[in-house]
Amino acid sequence: MSLPESLADLGGLLVGFALTILVYSYIFRDNPLYRLAVHLLVGVGAGYAAVVVVRQAILPVLTSVVQEPFALSSLAWLLPLVLAIILVLRMLPGMNWLGNSAMAVLIATGASVGLVGVITGTLIPQITAGYENALLGILTAILAAFALITFYFTGRVAVDGHVAMPAWYEYARPVGQFVITVALAGLFAGLLNTSLVLLSSRVAYFIDEFSRLLETFGS
Amino acid sequence: MSTLICPECGVENGSGSVVCAACGAALIDLSMPLGDESAGGAQRAEDLPDWLDELRQAGEKSDAPEAEEAILPDWLAEAGGEEMVAAEAPDWLEPEKVDRDQPSKAEPPTAAADEFPDWGQLAEDDEIADLLSALEDDREIGGEEWEPGELPGAGRKADAGEVAEPDRAPMSWLEALEAVEDDTTPPDDLPDWLATDVAESPTEVVATGESESEEIASEGEPAEAPVGDRTDEALEEPLPDWLAEAEPAGETETARDDLKPETEGSLAAEEESKEWFDAIEVGMAASVAFAGDQREAEPPPEHEEELPDWISEVRQQDDWSEGEVEEDSFGEWVAGHTAELKERAVRQEPKPQQGDTKPLKPSKELKGVPEKIAGEELPDWLADQIREDVPMEERESLPASELPEWLAGMALAQAAAADEEVIESEGLPPESSEEWQELLDDLSAAQQEEAVQETEVEEILESDLPLGPTAVPEWLDALRPYRPDQPLTTDLDAPLESRGPLTGLRGVIQIEPIVAEPRRSGKLPEPAPVPDLAKELAVLRQLTRPEELVSTREERIGPSPIEDLPRVLLSLALLAAVLVGWLLPSLWDALPPLTAPTLSSSAGPAFTALEQAGAGNVLVAFDYTPAVAGELDAVAETLLRQLASNGASVITLSQMATGLPLSERVVGQEQGLQVQSLGYLPGEALGLRGLATCLEGNDGCETAYGRPVDGDLAGALGEVGLVLVLTDERDSLLNWIEQVQTTTDLPLVAGTTQTLGPVVAPYFASGQLAGAVIGVPDAAAYERILAAQEGAASGAGAASDLWANLGLAQWLVIVSLVAGGLYFGAAGYSPGAREKKGAR
């Protein structure tokens, strides 16, 4: 590794290390340094995403259309192009009603596709899935039912104005709360492990990079 | 000689006096003693002249009406109406007239009737007889007795019909005759309202005269000259005696000379009647000329001589309204009236007194009318009759002299009472004539000055000339905002307006600044709370309380800095543990990890699936961001290492823009791995749905999610045998499962973080996931399997290193969790925590 490359890496490493410290400053509550780092992360990420979208989503399409404007594949882009232009018109105050139509098409299509995917990809397979242990399947179903009962808030209004819940609710709700607590504990444990891994990987990254730079400058 | 005693001061005045010479009050003639009606009537009958007495007798004679046919004078016929002129002419007037010239009353009635014009003969004898009898009968209509001189219609005006209406005029005339002889009636002149009425009446006379003239012409009368000519001729004709007597002395001396009495023979009487008729006709024409629009064409002075006084005065009043009379006409009227009364007194007495009488003006007399009639006042009953036709407002404004006797008395009494009040308040009026003369002189001077001013104003208004410059009063001149001849002065020291529409002007009056200043409104007294409504009052006050300013500054939530100390210390301890794990590897041996890395239930099937993919095409999705790259990069390197060892061809893509550089970096680290990149995949579920469609095709697809795909890549997509998804997001994993795996039935292997482990388990259990490598622990175990497969001594790799360095940190975390649980658990059961929990 040459010196300029080492200097470039050193600059990038220092900037990265500073931003990492700013992010970890959240230990001391929310502070401007943390917000600065977050804003930089979001801004750079959005800018990078925009560039990627333009380069890899829009330009290839426009290039193909310009090359063969009257091709069937190009004409097929006419309707999406019109919808895209209409969608851009939403930024104009007087023309936003036109953009709503394109937005409606987009949301309706996405919702329909997502609904079909949920039904065919999650609901039906989860119901029809054959567990090796039937008892485990039944237990899973019962615990899932208790977890759902926990979110049951409907009762009957008594004469004195109090809301009277069903009698079985008092017994089912703690079971459901226990199931949810266990599930959240598992998620929290996984999150904690992930955080430790990320911290460890980030510390390892800087240790490795600074060690390499020291070796480079030392040699 | 009769005297008039003033009701105000009691001074006696002459009989001809109208107003009291001492105090100026209206006088009432007290010379006539008040007695019963019969006595008075008898006395009046005695006082009547001969011709009037005969006239009354003729009125009572209903059996010989044919002997008294005559023509009513035009001015009198006008009062009686048109029918009266034609059919009910006062024929009895003719003998009365003749009798004055011929006391023997030997005129044959037929002769007089023969000389009447045809239109005069329309009144047959029978009709006249009927009319007279009706007049007699009218005396008793309504049970009302009336004297010959009285008008029965005065008491029955409401039921006066076609017959009674014509009777009113001759009866009024007779009443006037009686009123002349009756000294008890105050001599009143024609009032203004009657003058107006009479002034309008000539219009009817014009119509009547014109119609009569036409009738005369049509009946074969001798050709008549125009009215003016006939007037001149008539003046030359001799008048009857009674009419000649009515002629005043003076200017009509010539005419009176021509009217010499003829006392012999019927021929003379016949001729005289003709002449008299001509004279009457001339008088009628004069009245026509006087009243109508022809007045200007006719010579008025000649005809005015023929008019009675009251008509002349009416005309004067009419002319007065046109501004042709003198302003002080009222004085003249009073003077004229006084003169008439004095003349009347002279006629009643054998020796008139000098100074009390004044000859009547010839212009106020009418030729052909008896002297005692012409110029006399209307009787009271006729005045009352006419006054009823006068509007109320005019009637109320009548002067006291025009009021009837009984009403004049009341008015005088009221005036006397008012005068007494004035005298009491202001003192007595001047007593001497000199003082009165001074007052009158002052008054006349003031009136003359006022008249002069009015005349000047009228001249200016009529001149149509623009108003000339005049002197402006000082007080008005002081109100000028500025003078046009002087330049406007501006205060150069005044501030110059720099803003607003008045920019550039000086001396602009600024807006009162106090208007914009906030003012504290007065505080209302708080109402006394009612015990039962105290709670409601508190709620109401809370609702009406102005909103407090909401600070946009984020409030501190959580513990104080001192309370943050454990968190900071724990964070620092955790960081230190990680550093120790990396910097002091020797400690690894002292503090081994809790558990050795072992394959999870899902990692084994994942290894199997990748092994089965072999050297085929594997679609690898890098759907994660740099935030989780520390963990997923280790998982990705492990799985790609296996694919690389199998010689598989990898097609990379990402649904996240930041995933592309991560994929390039991770793929680039593996040696011998064939990599193709589809790049960015937008649209999430929709994009994956389109990608699934492309993956289903056996011959590939030309476009993938809208982007054209070259031939090699299109073929590679069609030959994909395994889908490897590296993600840390649940939605991304589900979209891959629901849109791609369900559609294509391709084996799907997921490499996720440990956080997403609970989400992966159900799909792995259902068989929708062929396997899953969850986090660093699975990756470390996977590396060990790979190392064992490759014959390496250890599974050295990124995942194994991470897992190895997490030992101390994991111990630290366990200790921290236990300590924290114990601390917060004990604090939760403390009394303070219970109170706090109970308060919530």
Interface residues (C-beta under 8 A of the other chain):
Chain A: Y24 I27 F28 R29 D30 G45 Y48 A49 A50 V51 V52 V53 Q56 A57 P60 V61 S64 S73 W77 P80 T109 G110 V113 G114 G117 V118 T120 G121 T122 P125 Q126 A129 Y131 A183 G186 L187 A189 G190 L191 L192 N193 T194 L196 V197 L198 L199 S200 S201 R202 V203 A204 Y205 I207
Chain B: E554 G558 D564 R567 V568 S571 L572 L574 L575 V578 L579 G581 W582 L583 T625 A627 V628 A629 G630 E631 D633 A634 M656 A657 T658 L660 G679 Y680 P682 E684 A685 L686 R689 E702 T703 G706 R707 P708 L734 N735 I737 E738 Q739 Q741 T742 T753 Q754 T755 L756 G757 P758 P762 Y763 A765 S766 G767 Q768 G775 V776 P777 A798 D801 L802 N805 L806 A809 Q810 V813
